[in-house]
Amino acid sequence: MIHKLLIACTAWLFACGASAGTIAFELSLTGATLTVTSKGDSTAFYPAVFRLLADGRWERLAPAPATLPPAELLPGAGIALLWPEARAQQSQAAIERLRPLMVRFFDQAGVGFGQLSFMQTPAAAVDTVSAAYADGQLSVSPPSGGSTIRATWILWPQEEGIDPLRRPASFEHHQPPARRIEWHSAMGPLRLATGAARPAVVLVHETAAGLSLQNVARGVVQGRQQRSVWLDAQAPLYALAAVAAALAILAPVLLTRRARVRS
């Protein structure tokens, strides 16, 4: 009985090392229909898709006719949405022509995330600015002297991590507008709150040669905020599992010897 219990404990401890799944989306536009397909291995709950407007606001796209927004999107499943009729390109803002989109969703724990995409991805920026997380906020410094960057769009998926889970459950999407910064020599570093989870950020620079893209790494390791305390104690648990495995192997031998001694 004892060695069976030890084996069961060993199996449970090794199971504790399991990692969380992934959620990602593939987007395609055909005529007036935008199709969003889940390419991860986990379910996305209450997904919604937004497009960026010229003033920085995110506009939610309506579902295609005769469809309803799904409460959950399984891996491999897709949703169809209406793509609004666009104005002539010459009357669109430069940022609009990139067709920035954001898919917002919740994971199985109720934590909100967002995925940024461009239907027309700009070239990677050669001329960049200094940008990184500091003290929980995004810090973006003005371009250096001689830079060709005139203005910068700051796009991010607001992510608060597990903090909202302490309040009554709410599956409404909250995404602040994107920020456009016109740089001038007297400006100091800009600080911006993007959420407690400090998500990855995209900077779209406006230059004389056109738009370019700069990525800013997230300030927290992906998924750490959703991890239970025992997952952060993974190394000690594995050591304990090794000890339990050894005891499970030795226990029958020790019990047999003890029985022989008594007899």
N, C-alpha and C positions, 0 to 999 in steps of 0.2 A: 504493500500500500504506500509506504514512504517513497520508494523509488518511482512509483507511478506519479505521485504528486510532484516530485522534483522534475520529472520529465515534462509534465504539463507546465510548470513554472518556467522552465527553459524555453519551451515553445512560445509562451506568452511574451517573454522578455525579448526574444529575437523578433517577434512581430511588432514590437514597439518601434523598431527602426524604420518602419514603412514611411515613405515620403508621400507628400501630397501630389495630386494629379495636376495636369496642365489644362488651361483653357485658352484657345486662340481662334481667330476667325480669318476666313478668306472672303474677300469682297469682289464682286464683279458687277459691272453695269452694262445692261443691254437695253438700249432705247430708254424708256421711262421706268425701267424696273431695276432696282438694286437688289442683288441676291447676297445674303450673308450666310456663310456655311461654317459650322463649328468644326474645327480641325484638331481640337485637343482630345484628351482622353477622359475629361470630366464634364459634368453637366453644368451649363450656365443657366442661372435662374433670372427671370424677368429681364431678358435682354432688350435693349433699346438702342437705336442708331440715331446719331445727330450729325448734321453738317454745319460747317462754320460759315457764318455770314460775314459780310464786309465790315460790320461794326464790331466783330469779335464775339457776338452771341452765338450759342449753339442751338440750332433749330432741330427739333425732333421730327424724324421722317414718319409719315403715316404708313400703315400696312397696305399692301396691295389689295385691290377689291376682292371681296368675299373671303378675306383672311382676317384672323384676329392675332394680336400680339401674344406669343406663347408665354406661359408661366415658366416653362423650362425648355431649354434647347439641348437635346442629347447630342453626344459626339456623332458627327457625320450628318446631322440634320441641318436644315436651312430655313431661312425665312425670307420672304419677298416684301420689298417696300417700294413705295412710289418715289421716284426721283423727280423733284419739281422741275418744271420747264425752265430752262436757263435763259437769262438774257443774252443778247449778243455778246461775244467775248470782249469786244472792244469797250463795252460799257461795264464790264466786271472789274472789280478790284483785283490786283495781281494775286493776292492770297486766295481769292475765290477760284481762280483758274486752276489752282492746284487741286481743288476739290478735297479739302481736308475732311475726314470723317472720323467719328468716334463711336465705338461700340461700348456701351456701358452695361454692366451685368453684376450679379451677385454670385458668390460661390456657395457651396452647400452649408457653410457656416454662417452665411448671411453677411459676409464682408463684401463691400462694393469695390469694383475695379473698372478700369477703362482701357481700351486699346485704340491708339491713334493710328490712322492710315491716311495715305494720299493716293487719289486715283491718278494723279500726275506728280510723281515724286521729283522734287528739285535735285539738282546736282549737289554733291557733298561740298560743304564750305571749305575753301582754302584760307580765306580771311575769316578768322574767328574772334570770339571774345572770351574772356575768362568767366567761367560759370561753374558753380559747384554748390553743394549744400554746406551750410555752416550754422550751427546752433539750431537745427531743425527747420531752417528756412533756405530757400534758394537765393543765392547771391549772384547777380549778374553785373559785371563791371562794364563800363563804357568801352568802346573800341579804342585801341591805341592810336596815337597820332599818325596820320598818313593812311589810316584804314579807309577802305572804300565802302564800309558799311554805313548806311544813312539811317536806317531804322531796323528794328528787330521785332518780329512777332514771337511771343512766348506762348507755347501751347503745351498743355499738360492734362492728364486725367486726374482730377481731384480724388485722392485716396486717403481715407482716414484710418485705415487698418481696422483693428478690433475695437477701437474706442466707441463707435456707435452701438456695439453689442451690449454695452452696459445700460442702454436705454431701451424703452419698449420698441419692439421690432417695427421697422419701417422699410419698405422696399421702393421708395421714391428716389429717383436719380437727382443728385444735386451737383451741377457742374458750373462753376463760375465762368464768365466770359474769358476768352483769350485776351492777352495784353499786347498792344502795339506800342513800342517805345521809339520815339524820335530822339536820336542822340545829339547832344551838343557838348562842347568842350567843358562847360562848367558842371556837368553832372557827375555825381558820385555813384558808387555801386547801388544797384536796385535790389531790394530784398522783397521776396514774395513768398507767401504761405501757400503751399500746394497740397497740404494735408499731412497728418501725422505719419503716414506711411512713406512720405518723401518719394514719390514716383519718378520714373524717368521723364525727362522733359525734352521737348523739341524746340529749337530756335530756328526760325526762318528769317534770314537776313535779306534786307533789301539793299541792293547795290546798283551801280550804274550798268553793270553787265546783266542784271536780272536777279532772281531769287536763288538763294543757296541754303542748305540745311546743315545744322550743327546739332548733334545729339549730346545730351547731358545725362550721365549715368544716375540711376536712382541712388538715394542716400541711405537706403536700408536694404539688406539682402532680401531678395524676393522670397516671400512666404514666411519670413521669420516671425512676423507679428501674429500669424495664425497658428503657430506651433504651440502645442501644449508644453507645460513645464517639464514633463517627463521626457519629451523629445529633445529638449536642450540638455538633458542629462544623459544623452545617448552613450557616451564613452563609459561612464561608470556602470550603466545598465548592461552594456556588453560584457564588462568585466565580471559583473555579478552573474550574468548568464553563463559565462565560461565556468565559474565556480560551481553553479548549479548543475551544469552538464557533467562536470567531474564527479560531483557527489552522486548524481543519478547513476553513473557507471559503477562507482565504488559501493553504493549502498547495498546491492544484493550480495556482494562478496562479504561485506562486514556483517550483515545479518546472518548469513550462512555460518560464518565462523563463530558468531556469538551463540547460535543454536547448538553447534557442535560442542562448544565449551560447556554449556549448561547440561548437555546430555552426558 
